[in-house]
Amino acid sequence: MIRYLLCLLAIVYGHVLYAQNLSFEEVMDLQQKNLSEVKGFLTARNWEFLYTSLSKGRYSISTFMYKQEEQNKHTASYVHYAHSKQHDNRTINIQINNQDVYNQYISMILARGVTLIDSKTKRNITLSTYQDATFTFIASTYKPKDLTDTYPRYSLLILRNEDYKSRP
């Protein structure tokens, strides 16, 4: 459930995103941190905390934004950090607007010796799910069809395997 929610968030925002100042290793580290550690790390890197929302009362989703250029509305990046107070579940979703950066993230995932466990395309969204011994990575791409929205979107969701398997 959480993976679909975060993938939907990646699409609904409608922004083209760029994660230029976070390496793959740093994103992986964020997945292991608690909310105050995530806030401290991201704000020190000039990310702005936007808000926290609740998902069906089970998860809190904290959203952070990084803006590269004030003049260009398509340069914002977003990190969505989902966490549960009842369980030790933590999920990180980063949205990227640069295909080269997205490809670097995918290369780093593949270097972990992951297995592709699922791949599907529906309504211009391609989801590829990879797993290693500890983590599940859901990489998504969205290619808009209409001419008013021409920027592709890329997103990477990272969660522990037990959280992926326990989804409703």
WORAVEN-V893107 format. One record per residue. RES is the residue in three letters. PHI is phi in radians with two decimals (* if undefined). NEAR is the number of other ideal C-beta (glycine too) atoms within 10 Angstrom. D_FIRST is the distance of its C-alpha to the first C-alpha in Angstrom with 1 decimal. Layout:
BEGIN
res & phi & near & d_first
RES & PHI & NEAR & D_FIRST
RES & PHI & NEAR & D_FIRST
END
This chain:
BEGIN
res & phi & near & d_first
MET & * & 12 & 0.0
ILE & -1.13 & 23 & 3.8
ARG & -1.16 & 20 & 5.5
TYR & -1.21 & 13 & 5.3
LEU & -1.09 & 19 & 6.3
LEU & -1.23 & 26 & 8.8
CYS & -1.12 & 18 & 10.0
LEU & -1.12 & 11 & 10.7
LEU & -1.01 & 20 & 12.4
ALA & -1.07 & 26 & 14.4
ILE & -1.53 & 16 & 15.7
VAL & -1.09 & 8 & 16.3
TYR & -1.06 & 17 & 18.6
GLY & 1.22 & 11 & 21.0
HIS & -1.80 & 18 & 22.8
VAL & -1.61 & 22 & 24.1
LEU & -2.20 & 27 & 23.6
TYR & -2.49 & 22 & 25.5
ALA & -1.81 & 25 & 24.8
GLN & -1.17 & 13 & 28.4
ASN & -1.85 & 13 & 28.9
LEU & -2.17 & 21 & 26.1
SER & -1.37 & 13 & 26.7
PHE & -1.05 & 20 & 24.0
GLU & -1.08 & 9 & 25.3
GLU & -1.17 & 14 & 24.9
VAL & -1.12 & 18 & 21.3
MET & -1.07 & 16 & 20.8
ASP & -1.11 & 15 & 22.8
LEU & -1.05 & 20 & 20.7
GLN & -1.09 & 17 & 17.7
GLN & -1.57 & 12 & 20.0
LYS & -1.61 & 17 & 21.4
ASN & -1.47 & 12 & 20.9
LEU & -1.06 & 15 & 20.6
SER & -1.17 & 8 & 24.4
GLU & -1.19 & 12 & 25.0
VAL & -1.11 & 23 & 22.6
LYS & -1.02 & 16 & 24.4
GLY & -1.07 & 12 & 27.7
PHE & -1.13 & 16 & 27.2
LEU & -1.20 & 23 & 25.8
THR & -1.16 & 12 & 28.4
ALA & -1.16 & 8 & 31.1
ARG & -1.72 & 12 & 30.1
ASN & 1.23 & 10 & 30.5
TRP & -1.53 & 20 & 26.9
GLU & -1.83 & 12 & 26.5
PHE & -1.30 & 15 & 24.1
LEU & -1.67 & 13 & 22.9
TYR & -3.00 & 8 & 20.8
THR & -2.16 & 12 & 18.1
SER & -2.21 & 13 & 15.7
LEU & -1.81 & 9 & 13.5
SER & -1.93 & 15 & 9.9
LYS & 0.87 & 9 & 10.4
GLY & 1.28 & 7 & 12.9
ARG & -1.64 & 15 & 10.9
TYR & -2.16 & 22 & 10.7
SER & -1.76 & 15 & 13.5
ILE & -2.05 & 19 & 13.3
SER & -1.72 & 18 & 16.8
THR & -2.01 & 18 & 18.1
PHE & -2.15 & 22 & 21.2
MET & -2.28 & 17 & 23.4
TYR & -2.20 & 21 & 26.3
LYS & -1.96 & 14 & 28.9
GLN & -1.40 & 17 & 31.4
GLU & -2.34 & 10 & 33.8
GLU & -1.11 & 7 & 34.5
GLN & -1.26 & 6 & 36.0
ASN & -1.91 & 11 & 33.2
LYS & -1.17 & 10 & 30.1
HIS & -1.67 & 13 & 28.2
THR & -1.92 & 18 & 28.5
ALA & -1.28 & 19 & 25.9
SER & -2.00 & 24 & 23.2
TYR & -2.27 & 21 & 20.0
VAL & -2.13 & 23 & 18.2
HIS & -1.99 & 22 & 15.0
TYR & -1.97 & 25 & 14.8
ALA & -1.77 & 25 & 11.9
HIS & -2.57 & 19 & 13.3
SER & -2.04 & 15 & 13.4
LYS & -1.39 & 9 & 16.9
GLN & -1.42 & 8 & 16.4
HIS & -2.27 & 12 & 15.3
ASP & -1.63 & 10 & 16.2
ASN & -1.32 & 18 & 12.8
ARG & -2.44 & 21 & 13.4
THR & -2.35 & 24 & 11.8
ILE & -2.14 & 22 & 14.1
ASN & -2.25 & 27 & 13.9
ILE & -2.10 & 27 & 17.3
GLN & -1.87 & 28 & 18.5
ILE & -2.30 & 27 & 21.8
ASN & -1.91 & 21 & 24.4
ASN & -1.89 & 17 & 26.9
GLN & -1.10 & 11 & 26.6
ASP & -1.11 & 8 & 28.9
VAL & -1.14 & 20 & 26.8
TYR & -1.02 & 24 & 23.6
ASN & -1.11 & 12 & 25.7
GLN & -1.11 & 15 & 26.9
TYR & -1.06 & 22 & 23.5
ILE & -1.09 & 18 & 22.8
SER & -1.04 & 10 & 26.2
MET & -1.16 & 16 & 25.5
ILE & -1.13 & 20 & 22.3
LEU & -1.09 & 12 & 24.4
ALA & -1.16 & 9 & 27.2
ARG & -1.37 & 15 & 25.1
GLY & 1.33 & 9 & 25.5
VAL & -1.28 & 17 & 22.0
THR & -2.02 & 9 & 21.2
LEU & -1.32 & 10 & 19.5
ILE & -1.84 & 13 & 17.1
ASP & -2.85 & 11 & 15.7
SER & -2.65 & 11 & 16.9
LYS & -2.67 & 9 & 16.6
THR & -2.23 & 11 & 17.9
LYS & -2.69 & 7 & 17.1
ARG & 0.91 & 7 & 18.7
ASN & 1.21 & 13 & 20.1
ILE & -1.96 & 17 & 17.0
THR & -1.93 & 13 & 17.2
LEU & -2.01 & 19 & 14.5
SER & -2.15 & 17 & 15.9
THR & -1.94 & 19 & 14.3
TYR & -2.08 & 20 & 16.8
GLN & -2.42 & 18 & 17.2
ASP & -2.04 & 13 & 20.2
ALA & -1.17 & 9 & 21.1
THR & -2.08 & 9 & 19.0
PHE & -2.10 & 18 & 16.4
THR & -1.97 & 23 & 13.9
PHE & -2.10 & 23 & 14.5
ILE & -2.00 & 23 & 12.8
ALA & -1.72 & 20 & 15.6
SER & -2.29 & 22 & 15.6
THR & -2.25 & 18 & 18.6
TYR & -2.28 & 20 & 19.3
LYS & -1.97 & 13 & 22.9
PRO & -1.16 & 15 & 23.9
LYS & -1.64 & 8 & 26.3
ASP & -1.45 & 6 & 28.3
LEU & -1.34 & 6 & 31.1
THR & -1.36 & 5 & 30.2
ASP & -2.28 & 13 & 27.2
THR & -1.77 & 11 & 28.5
TYR & -1.58 & 13 & 26.6
PRO & -1.22 & 16 & 24.0
ARG & -2.14 & 23 & 20.9
TYR & -2.25 & 24 & 19.5
SER & -2.55 & 25 & 16.5
LEU & -2.31 & 23 & 15.6
LEU & -1.88 & 28 & 12.5
ILE & -2.17 & 23 & 13.7
LEU & -2.57 & 23 & 12.1
ARG & -1.28 & 17 & 13.9
ASN & -1.01 & 13 & 13.7
GLU & -1.14 & 12 & 13.3
ASP & -1.26 & 19 & 10.1
TYR & -1.16 & 19 & 8.8
LYS & -1.26 & 10 & 10.4
SER & -1.59 & 12 & 9.2
ARG & -1.12 & 13 & 5.5
PRO & -1.20 & 7 & 5.7
END
